[in-house]
Amino acid sequence: MSLKAKLEAVVYAAEEPVTLAQLAGIFAEEVLQELGEQAPASESAPESAPDVAPELAPDVIEASSPDVIEAEQPALEAGPAEVESGEAGEKKLARQRDRRVRQFLQQVLDELIADYANSERGMEIREIAGGYRMATKPEYHDAVRGFVKSFKPPMKLSLQALETLAVIAYKQPVTAPEVSEIRGVDSGGVLGGLVSRKLITTAGRKPVIGRPILYKTTKEFLLRFGLKDVNDLPSMEEFEKMAGELAESEAEGEAQDVVNLASDQASSAATESVAEAHPEFQTTEEHATEEQAQGEHVTEEQASEQQASEVPESQELTSPGVEGKP
């Protein structure tokens, strides 16, 4: 099994982004084997005790000359110095070895990231919050969003919460009065909701009168929005560019609506002028409407005439003068 496949499995199985230090702690021995190195044996072997010169008897010291004593003192001090230099060298070697392991793992991760990016897969490996995590590619977010909405309600933030979160993300660390001043309304309740959702947290107190609490974004914020760090947030220039593009698209849509309205008005005016100038060119629908109206008028006249002709006969039959004669 290759090291690249193992790294892929670990990154996929991890719930939190996997850091390079964690991977180095797991695969250090395997990386050293591939590099042709061995783990230091001094880590398992016990440290040897430094050689200490035996103490001289008082009479020997008194009998010794000053030159002999001065010559023996550097020899006594050389033992601990050599031990300290040996420990420093081992620590330096360990740091160099760890650096080589991380560089090798970084190369393997870069190859794995390139494999995912260049293939037609729906997944990719992204660097998020100081580590590496498996995520879906942006072009498939609509399909994933539709699937997620079908079984799990997404986290919904109100407009006030989004405004407050944006202020904290760009101005952190920032106090509650500063956030309220920027938004123009009190933001105390919104801050409590963001803290409960673990999107922001406290960052100490500001050294001013009253010592207000400072707020900053959390690692959960980076995970929710898929950011490597706060430097990945869009800049003000990018916001202005997006706003300009949106305004241009809206202006183009309004201009198109005006053109369509003007063309409709022009066509209707032309039709009316033609109808006024040439009545014989009326449309079939107008003729049908007029004929239907005339037919209804004729039918009403015939009904009224028939009713009028029937009324005298009934009046003659019910006349009181005719009814009393023999």
C-alpha positions in Angstrom: 0.0 0.0 0.0 1.5 3.3 -1.1 1.9 6.3 1.3 -0.2 8.5 -1.0 -3.2 6.1 -0.6 -2.7 6.1 3.2 -2.7 9.9 3.3 -5.9 9.9 1.2 -7.6 7.5 3.5 -6.6 9.5 6.7 -7.8 12.8 5.2 -11.1 11.3 4.1 -11.8 9.7 7.5 -10.9 12.7 9.6 -13.8 14.8 10.8 -11.5 17.8 11.5 -8.8 19.1 9.1 -5.6 17.0 9.4 -2.5 19.0 10.0 1.0 18.3 8.6 2.3 17.7 12.2 -0.3 15.0 12.8 0.6 13.2 9.6 4.3 13.5 10.4 3.7 11.9 13.8 1.8 9.0 12.2 4.0 8.3 9.1 7.4 9.4 10.3 9.0 5.9 10.3 7.6 5.0 6.9 8.8 8.3 5.4 12.3 7.7 6.9 12.4 4.3 5.4 11.6 5.6 2.0 14.2 8.3 2.4 16.8 5.6 3.3 17.2 6.9 6.9 16.8 5.3 10.3 15.2 6.5 13.4 17.9 7.7 16.0 19.0 4.9 18.3 19.7 7.4 21.0 16.0 7.8 21.7 15.7 4.2 23.0 19.3 3.7 24.3 19.9 5.0 27.9 22.2 7.9 28.2 25.6 7.1 29.4 26.7 8.7 32.6 29.5 11.2 32.2 32.9 10.3 33.4 33.8 12.1 36.6 37.4 12.3 37.8 37.9 11.0 41.4 38.4 13.5 44.1 42.0 14.1 45.2 43.0 13.6 48.8 43.7 16.8 50.7 47.3 15.9 51.2 47.7 15.3 47.5 46.1 18.6 46.6 48.3 20.4 49.1 51.4 18.7 47.7 50.5 19.4 44.1 51.9 22.4 42.4 49.7 25.2 41.0 50.6 24.2 37.5 49.3 20.7 37.9 46.0 21.9 39.4 45.4 24.4 36.6 46.1 21.6 34.1 43.6 19.2 35.7 40.7 21.8 35.9 40.0 21.9 32.2 40.0 18.1 32.1 37.3 18.0 34.8 35.1 20.6 32.9 35.4 18.9 29.6 33.1 16.0 30.5 29.8 17.9 31.1 30.5 20.2 28.1 30.9 17.3 25.8 27.6 15.8 27.1 25.8 19.1 26.5 27.2 19.4 23.0 26.1 15.9 22.3 22.5 16.5 23.4 22.3 19.7 21.4 23.6 17.9 18.4 20.9 15.2 18.8 18.2 17.8 19.1 19.4 19.5 16.0 19.5 16.2 14.1 15.9 15.5 15.3 14.7 18.8 14.1 16.3 18.3 10.7 14.8 14.9 10.4 11.4 16.2 11.3 11.8 18.9 8.7 12.7 16.4 6.0 9.7 14.2 7.0 7.3 17.2 6.7 8.8 18.3 3.3 8.3 14.7 2.0 4.7 14.6 3.2 4.0 18.0 1.8 5.2 16.8 -1.6 3.0 13.7 -1.5 0.0 15.9 -0.4 0.6 18.3 -3.3 0.6 15.4 -5.7 -2.6 14.1 -4.2 -4.2 17.5 -4.4 -3.2 17.8 -8.1 -4.6 14.3 -8.8 -8.0 15.3 -7.5 -7.9 18.7 -9.2 -7.0 17.4 -12.6 -9.4 14.4 -12.7 -13.2 14.4 -13.2 -14.0 13.7 -9.6 -16.5 15.5 -7.6 -14.2 15.7 -4.6 -11.1 17.7 -3.9 -8.6 18.1 -1.0 -8.5 21.7 0.4 -6.3 23.4 2.9 -8.7 24.7 5.6 -8.0 26.1 9.0 -4.3 25.1 9.0 -5.0 21.5 7.9 -6.2 19.4 5.0 -9.8 18.2 4.5 -11.8 16.4 1.8 -14.6 18.6 0.2 -16.8 18.8 -2.8 -15.8 20.8 -5.8 -17.6 24.2 -6.2 -19.2 23.2 -9.6 -21.2 20.5 -7.8 -22.4 22.6 -4.9 -25.9 22.9 -6.3 -26.4 19.2 -6.5 -25.0 18.7 -3.0 -27.1 21.5 -1.6 -30.3 20.0 -3.0 -29.4 16.6 -1.5 -28.5 18.1 1.9 -31.7 20.1 2.1 -33.7 17.0 1.6 -32.8 15.5 4.9 -31.0 18.0 7.1 -32.1 21.6 7.7 -29.1 23.9 7.0 -27.8 26.5 9.5 -29.8 29.7 9.0 -28.4 33.1 10.0 -30.6 36.2 10.0 -29.5 39.3 8.2 -28.6 40.9 11.5 -26.4 37.9 12.4 -24.7 38.0 9.0 -23.9 41.7 9.4 -22.5 41.3 12.8 -20.4 38.3 11.8 -19.0 40.2 8.8 -18.0 43.1 11.0 -16.3 40.8 13.5 -14.5 38.9 10.7 -13.1 42.0 9.1 -12.4 44.1 12.3 -11.4 41.4 14.8 -10.6 41.6 17.6 -13.5 44.0 18.1 -15.7 45.0 21.1 -19.5 44.9 21.2 -19.8 48.8 21.4 -17.6 49.0 18.2 -19.8 46.5 16.4 -23.0 48.4 17.4 -21.4 51.7 16.3 -20.6 50.3 12.9 -24.1 48.7 12.4 -26.0 51.6 14.0 -28.0 49.4 16.2 -27.5 47.4 19.4 -25.8 44.0 18.7 -25.7 42.5 22.2 -28.4 39.8 21.5 -26.9 38.9 18.1 -23.4 38.4 19.7 -24.9 36.0 22.2 -26.5 33.9 19.4 -23.2 33.8 17.4 -21.3 32.7 20.5 -23.8 29.9 21.2 -23.3 28.7 17.6 -19.5 28.8 18.2 -18.9 31.1 15.2 -17.3 33.7 17.4 -15.5 33.6 20.8 -14.0 36.0 23.3 -10.4 37.3 22.8 -9.6 38.9 26.1 -10.4 42.5 27.1 -9.5 45.8 25.5 -7.1 47.9 27.7 -9.4 50.9 27.9 -11.8 52.4 30.5 -14.4 49.7 31.4 -12.2 46.9 29.8 -14.9 45.7 27.2 -14.7 42.2 26.0 -13.1 41.6 22.6 -14.6 39.1 20.1 -13.0 37.2 17.2 -14.0 34.4 14.8 -13.4 30.7 15.6 -12.2 27.7 13.8 -15.8 26.7 13.4 -16.3 29.9 11.4 -13.5 28.8 9.0 -15.0 25.3 8.7 -18.5 26.6 8.0 -17.4 29.0 5.3 -14.6 26.8 3.9 -11.8 29.3 4.5 -8.1 28.6 5.0 -7.8 31.6 7.3 -9.3 35.1 7.5 -7.0 36.3 4.8 -9.1 34.3 2.3 -12.1 36.7 2.9 -12.9 38.9 -0.1 -11.3 42.3 0.0 -13.1 45.6 -0.4 -11.9 45.9 -3.9 -13.4 42.5 -4.8 -16.7 43.6 -3.2 -16.7 46.9 -5.2 -16.0 44.9 -8.4 -18.9 42.5 -7.7 -21.2 45.4 -6.8 -20.2 47.1 -10.1 -20.9 44.0 -12.1 -24.2 43.6 -10.4 -25.2 47.2 -11.1 -24.2 46.8 -14.8 -26.3 43.7 -15.2 -29.3 45.4 -13.5 -28.8 48.4 -15.8 -28.6 46.2 -18.9 -31.8 44.5 -17.8 -33.6 47.8 -17.2 -32.5 49.1 -20.6 -33.7 45.9 -22.3 -37.1 46.4 -20.6 -37.3 49.9 -21.8 -36.5 48.9 -25.4 -39.1 46.1 -25.2 -41.7 48.5 -23.9 -40.9 51.1 -26.5 -41.2 48.5 -29.3 -44.5 47.3 -28.0 -45.9 50.9 -27.8 -44.6 51.6 -31.3 -46.2 48.5 -32.8 -49.6 49.3 -31.1 -49.5 52.9 -32.3 -48.7 51.7 -35.8 -51.6 49.3 -35.7 -54.0 52.0 -34.5 -52.9 54.5 -37.2 -53.4 51.9 -39.9 -56.8 51.0 -38.6 -57.9 54.7 -38.6 -56.5 55.3 -42.1 -58.0 52.1 -43.6 -61.1 50.9 -41.8 -61.5 48.1 -44.4 -58.3 46.5 -43.1 -59.8 45.7 -39.7 -58.8 42.4 -38.3 -61.0 39.3 -38.5 -61.4 39.4 -34.7 -62.9 42.9 -34.8 -65.3 41.8 -37.6 -66.3 38.7 -35.6 -67.0 40.9 -32.5 -69.1 43.3 -34.4 -71.1 40.6 -36.1 -71.7 38.9 -32.8 -72.9 42.1 -31.3 -75.2 42.8 -34.2 -76.6 39.3 -34.0 -77.4 39.7 -30.3 -79.1 43.0 -31.0 -81.3 41.5 -33.7 -82.2 38.6 -31.4 -83.3 41.0 -28.7 -85.5 43.0 -31.2 -87.2 39.8 -32.5 -87.9 38.6 -28.9 -89.4 42.0 -27.9 -91.7 42.0 -31.1 -92.9 38.5 -30.4 -93.8 39.4 -26.8 -95.7 42.5 -27.9 -97.8 40.5 -30.4 -98.8 37.9 -27.8 -100.0 40.5 -25.2 -103.3 41.7 -26.9 -104.6 38.2 -27.3 -104.3 37.5 -23.6 -105.9 40.8 -22.7 -109.0 40.0 -25.0 -109.5 36.7 -23.3 -109.4 38.1 -19.8 -111.5 41.3 -20.5 -114.3 41.8 -17.9 -116.7 43.2 -20.5 -116.6 40.0 -22.6 -116.8 37.7 -19.7 -120.2 39.2 -18.4 -122.2 38.9 -21.7 -124.5 35.8 -22.4 
